[in-house]
Amino acid sequence: MSDKNSNAWIWALTGLGVGLAAALLITPEKGEVMRERLKKKAGEKLDGLLESVEESLEEALDNALKSEKGEGDNGKG
């Protein structure tokens, strides 16, 4: 399953790069304006990504601790 996740990340980053390159090539804005806009958007996306990673790590840690204590999800909610 880790291969699937790795491939998904590679494709996502590739798509991001292609999208950024296309935006730079077809933008009618001045370079400085576009750089500021890209920096803002990249910061927003990075914040979202870091938040998702943090949530995933917390969930994984919680699951690992439950598993270690023998409190696995056995349907007894």
Steps between C-alpha positions, in 0.01 A plus 500: 500500500792731555583475129153632417549792738843574355365499146211724600739755650724490194204558267360774723833685507544451125154644439578793727820571310332480161219726619743758634702496180187546290383785722833676462494465123147627441460762771425857391632639831836657566766269640509660844122477542498141385785403734314649797182321398679169458679543832168562676330201335798273565498605865130421528546160338802422717305591813220266393745223421677535835166494680400181318833337580471599865147354522613179331795463736282561805251240380777249430650561844161459668441175311846373589447578868158332500648197326784484752251506788284238333220745436482440126184583312307180556157648441432582862513880438 
